[in-house]
């Protein structure tokens, strides 16, 4: 009985650890970046105009993903291009939030 319990706990622990190491999905990363933009507006790190431009960049990534899915398969090449664009957008968000402009 105890052995079964120990094995069950180990299996569950290993499964959770493996999931924690998985990179975020395209959708999760998009949601994360949208949240970063929202928090930036709330905190005053981003102006509304900056946020509009950043949201447009997020729309472009979403459109890239939709275009890639049109034929029913997102290839590795398409996935790589989408991730590169997400990385570019993430860098843009960081730069805008840390550009030391006066938000008053």
N, C-alpha and C positions, 0 to 999 in steps of 0.2 A: 504494500500500500504506500509506504513512504517513498519507495523507489519510483513508483509511478508519479507521485506528486512532484518529486524532484525533477524527473525527466520533463514533465509538463511545464514546470516553471522555467527550466532551461530552454525549451523549445520556444516558449512565448517570449522570453528575454532575447534570444537570438533573432527572432523575427522582428521585434521592435527595433533592435540595434541595426539590422539590415535596412529597415525602412528609413531610419534616421540618416543613414549615409547616402540614400538616393538623392540625386539632384532634383530640384523642384521641376514640376512639369511646366510646359509652356503657359498653361492657364494659371497655375499657382504664381508663377513669376509675374505675369501680367497683373494679377490681383495685388500682389505685393507692391508693384510699382505704382499702381493707381492709389493705393493706400499711402505710399510715401508722398505722392503729390498732394493728396487731401490733407495730410498732417502738415505739410509744408505751408499750405495756405492758412490753415488754422493757427499755426505758430508764428506766422508773419515772415517766414523764411522765403516764401514765394509770393509774388504779386499775382493778381488774377490773370493778368496778361501772360506772365510766364507760365502759369498753370495751364492756360488755354493752349499755348504752344506745345507744352509737354504732353498734354492729353491728345493733341493731334498726332504726335509721334507714337503714342500708344495705339491710336486708331490705325495708323499705318502698319504697325506690327500685326494687329488683329487681321487687317486686310490681307497681309502677306500669308498668314496662316490659313485664312479662308480660301485664298487662291490656290494654295498648295493642296488643300483638301478636296478641291473640286473634282479631281479624277478618282477620288476614293483612297489615295495612298499619298502619304507625306514621305518623300524620299529622304535619305540621310543628307543629301545635298541641300534640299529645301529646309530641313530641320536645322542644319548648320547655319544657313543664311538667316533664318528667323532668330536663332539664338544670338548670332552676331548683332543683329539689329536690336534685340532686347538689351544686349550689353551696351551698345551705343546709347540707347535711350536711358539706361540706368546711369551711365556716366553723365549724360545731360542733366538728369534730375539732380545728381550730386553737385555738379558745378553750379547750377542755378540756386540751389539751397545754400551754397557756401560762397557766393560771390560778393558778400559783404555790402550789398546795396542797401541804402536806407529805405525801409519799407513804410515809413510814416507818411 
